[in-house]
Amino acid sequence: MLRHEFQPGRLIAGAVLTAAGVVYLGAANGAWATPWFAIVPMVCGGLCLAAVTGLAARAIRRGRSGRTKPLSGRGGAAAP
């Protein structure tokens, strides 16, 4: 399996949309009564939280990548 970078914004978005699906599933099965408009703030709030988390993660990654200096400019062998 190929490795990829961790993206916390997508994790939060997926968790929120899964939770919204579970709420609708519970309402459809009669486990509880959920009005149709209750999901809208949940999904919008979760997507906004995912966006803020994704932007924060991107800013952290950019800050870390700017601090490292390549070794190839120091006269040594270039990294593969």
C-alpha positions as CSV (number, residue, x, y, z in Angstrom):
1,M,0.0,0.0,0.0
2,L,1.4,3.4,-0.9
3,R,1.8,5.9,1.9
4,H,0.3,9.3,1.7
5,E,0.2,12.3,3.9
6,F,-2.3,12.5,6.6
7,Q,-5.1,15.0,5.9
8,P,-7.1,15.8,9.1
9,G,-9.6,18.0,7.3
10,R,-10.8,15.1,5.2
11,L,-11.0,12.9,8.2
12,I,-13.2,15.4,10.0
13,A,-15.4,15.9,6.9
14,G,-15.9,12.1,6.5
15,A,-16.7,11.6,10.2
16,V,-19.3,14.4,10.2
17,L,-21.0,13.2,7.0
18,T,-21.0,9.6,8.4
19,A,-22.6,10.9,11.6
20,A,-25.2,12.7,9.6
21,G,-25.9,9.5,7.7
22,V,-26.3,7.6,11.0
23,V,-28.7,10.2,12.3
24,Y,-30.8,9.9,9.2
25,L,-30.7,6.1,9.3
26,G,-31.8,6.1,12.9
27,A,-34.7,8.5,12.0
28,A,-35.7,6.3,9.1
29,N,-35.7,3.2,11.2
30,G,-37.9,4.9,13.9
31,A,-35.2,4.7,16.6
32,W,-35.6,8.5,17.2
33,A,-37.4,11.4,15.6
34,T,-35.1,13.9,13.8
35,P,-36.5,16.9,12.0
36,W,-35.2,17.3,8.5
37,F,-33.7,20.7,9.2
38,A,-31.5,19.5,12.1
39,I,-28.9,18.0,9.8
40,V,-28.2,21.2,7.9
41,P,-26.3,23.0,10.8
42,M,-24.6,19.7,11.7
43,V,-23.2,19.3,8.1
44,C,-22.4,23.0,7.6
45,G,-20.7,23.2,10.9
46,G,-18.7,20.1,10.3
47,L,-17.6,21.2,6.9
48,C,-16.5,24.5,8.2
49,L,-14.6,22.8,11.0
50,A,-13.0,20.5,8.4
51,A,-12.0,23.5,6.2
52,V,-10.4,25.3,9.2
53,T,-8.5,22.1,10.2
54,G,-7.3,21.6,6.6
55,L,-6.1,25.2,6.3
56,A,-4.3,24.9,9.7
57,A,-2.6,21.6,8.6
58,R,-1.5,23.2,5.4
59,A,0.0,26.2,7.2
60,I,1.8,23.9,9.5
61,R,3.2,21.8,6.6
62,R,4.3,25.0,4.8
63,G,6.0,26.3,7.9
64,R,7.9,23.0,8.4
65,S,9.0,22.7,4.8
66,G,10.4,26.3,4.7
67,R,12.8,25.5,7.6
68,T,14.6,22.6,6.1
69,K,17.5,23.3,3.8
70,P,18.6,20.9,1.0
71,L,21.9,19.2,1.5
72,S,22.8,19.3,-2.2
73,G,24.0,23.0,-2.0
74,R,26.7,22.2,0.6
75,G,29.1,20.6,-1.8
76,G,28.0,17.0,-0.9
77,A,26.4,14.4,-3.1
78,A,22.8,15.2,-4.0
79,A,20.2,13.1,-2.3
80,P,18.4,10.5,-4.6
